[in-house]
Amino acid sequence: MSFRPETVRGAPGTAAAPGQIDYRLARNAIVKEFRRGRLSRLDVCDAHPELLRTAAGIGTPAGQPCPICEEPALVHVSYAFGPRLPPGGAAFAGPAELAKLTRRAGDVACYVVEVCPGCSWNHLARTYAAGRRRRASST
């Protein structure tokens, strides 16, 4: 999978501004399979240690409990990928930091991951494009 901004922009040549891609249906399918016993906790709670550190450091509360352990500590971690950013992306904590990143990097692809620091659940929640062209096309 590519982490370049155009991967979340939609089909080339479309005039409409790109939107968000929500992965809620995939998340619900995984949670349902876990609750039915078809997936073990080890299958679904496998967050990378660096993702857990980022979640503890700059994660924003998700406002809902973890779907696996039901602890209220579920957080969202946001990453931006694009030109002039590190190959592993740059984590950001909010709109102000995203604005700084897009000033430096131009168009970026943003990925929001929900993470439970307690049980290591993680799942891609949504993706969206941000940056100079995105703002210019919405005016």
Secondary structure as a PSIPRED ss2 file (coil, helix, strand):
# PSIPRED VFORMAT (PSIPRED V4.0)

   1 M C   1.000  0.000  0.000
   2 S C   1.000  0.000  0.000
   3 F C   1.000  0.000  0.000
   4 R C   1.000  0.000  0.000
   5 P H   0.000  1.000  0.000
   6 E H   0.000  1.000  0.000
   7 T H   0.000  1.000  0.000
   8 V H   0.000  1.000  0.000
   9 R C   1.000  0.000  0.000
  10 G C   1.000  0.000  0.000
  11 A C   1.000  0.000  0.000
  12 P C   1.000  0.000  0.000
  13 G C   1.000  0.000  0.000
  14 T C   1.000  0.000  0.000
  15 A C   1.000  0.000  0.000
  16 A C   1.000  0.000  0.000
  17 A C   1.000  0.000  0.000
  18 P C   1.000  0.000  0.000
  19 G C   1.000  0.000  0.000
  20 Q C   1.000  0.000  0.000
  21 I E   0.000  0.000  1.000
  22 D E   0.000  0.000  1.000
  23 Y C   1.000  0.000  0.000
  24 R H   0.000  1.000  0.000
  25 L H   0.000  1.000  0.000
  26 A H   0.000  1.000  0.000
  27 R H   0.000  1.000  0.000
  28 N H   0.000  1.000  0.000
  29 A H   0.000  1.000  0.000
  30 I H   0.000  1.000  0.000
  31 V H   0.000  1.000  0.000
  32 K H   0.000  1.000  0.000
  33 E H   0.000  1.000  0.000
  34 F H   0.000  1.000  0.000
  35 R H   0.000  1.000  0.000
  36 R C   1.000  0.000  0.000
  37 G C   1.000  0.000  0.000
  38 R C   1.000  0.000  0.000
  39 L C   1.000  0.000  0.000
  40 S C   1.000  0.000  0.000
  41 R H   0.000  1.000  0.000
  42 L H   0.000  1.000  0.000
  43 D H   0.000  1.000  0.000
  44 V H   0.000  1.000  0.000
  45 C C   1.000  0.000  0.000
  46 D C   1.000  0.000  0.000
  47 A C   1.000  0.000  0.000
  48 H C   1.000  0.000  0.000
  49 P H   0.000  1.000  0.000
  50 E H   0.000  1.000  0.000
  51 L H   0.000  1.000  0.000
  52 L H   0.000  1.000  0.000
  53 R H   0.000  1.000  0.000
  54 T H   0.000  1.000  0.000
  55 A H   0.000  1.000  0.000
  56 A H   0.000  1.000  0.000
  57 G H   0.000  1.000  0.000
  58 I H   0.000  1.000  0.000
  59 G C   1.000  0.000  0.000
  60 T E   0.000  0.000  1.000
  61 P E   0.000  0.000  1.000
  62 A C   1.000  0.000  0.000
  63 G C   1.000  0.000  0.000
  64 Q C   1.000  0.000  0.000
  65 P C   1.000  0.000  0.000
  66 C C   1.000  0.000  0.000
  67 P C   1.000  0.000  0.000
  68 I C   1.000  0.000  0.000
  69 C C   1.000  0.000  0.000
  70 E C   1.000  0.000  0.000
  71 E C   1.000  0.000  0.000
  72 P C   1.000  0.000  0.000
  73 A C   1.000  0.000  0.000
  74 L C   1.000  0.000  0.000
  75 V E   0.000  0.000  1.000
  76 H E   0.000  0.000  1.000
  77 V E   0.000  0.000  1.000
  78 S E   0.000  0.000  1.000
  79 Y E   0.000  0.000  1.000
  80 A E   0.000  0.000  1.000
  81 F E   0.000  0.000  1.000
  82 G C   1.000  0.000  0.000
  83 P C   1.000  0.000  0.000
  84 R C   1.000  0.000  0.000
  85 L C   1.000  0.000  0.000
  86 P C   1.000  0.000  0.000
  87 P C   1.000  0.000  0.000
  88 G C   1.000  0.000  0.000
  89 G C   1.000  0.000  0.000
  90 A E   0.000  0.000  1.000
  91 A E   0.000  0.000  1.000
  92 F E   0.000  0.000  1.000
  93 A C   1.000  0.000  0.000
  94 G C   1.000  0.000  0.000
  95 P H   0.000  1.000  0.000
  96 A H   0.000  1.000  0.000
  97 E H   0.000  1.000  0.000
  98 L H   0.000  1.000  0.000
  99 A H   0.000  1.000  0.000
 100 K H   0.000  1.000  0.000
 101 L H   0.000  1.000  0.000
 102 T H   0.000  1.000  0.000
 103 R H   0.000  1.000  0.000
 104 R H   0.000  1.000  0.000
 105 A H   0.000  1.000  0.000
 106 G C   1.000  0.000  0.000
 107 D C   1.000  0.000  0.000
 108 V E   0.000  0.000  1.000
 109 A E   0.000  0.000  1.000
 110 C E   0.000  0.000  1.000
 111 Y E   0.000  0.000  1.000
 112 V E   0.000  0.000  1.000
 113 V E   0.000  0.000  1.000
 114 E E   0.000  0.000  1.000
 115 V E   0.000  0.000  1.000
 116 C C   1.000  0.000  0.000
 117 P C   1.000  0.000  0.000
 118 G C   1.000  0.000  0.000
 119 C C   1.000  0.000  0.000
 120 S C   1.000  0.000  0.000
 121 W C   1.000  0.000  0.000
 122 N E   0.000  0.000  1.000
 123 H E   0.000  0.000  1.000
 124 L E   0.000  0.000  1.000
 125 A E   0.000  0.000  1.000
 126 R E   0.000  0.000  1.000
 127 T E   0.000  0.000  1.000
 128 Y E   0.000  0.000  1.000
 129 A E   0.000  0.000  1.000
 130 A E   0.000  0.000  1.000
 131 G C   1.000  0.000  0.000
 132 R H   0.000  1.000  0.000
 133 R H   0.000  1.000  0.000
 134 R H   0.000  1.000  0.000
 135 R H   0.000  1.000  0.000
 136 A H   0.000  1.000  0.000
 137 S H   0.000  1.000  0.000
 138 S C   1.000  0.000  0.000
 139 T C   1.000  0.000  0.000
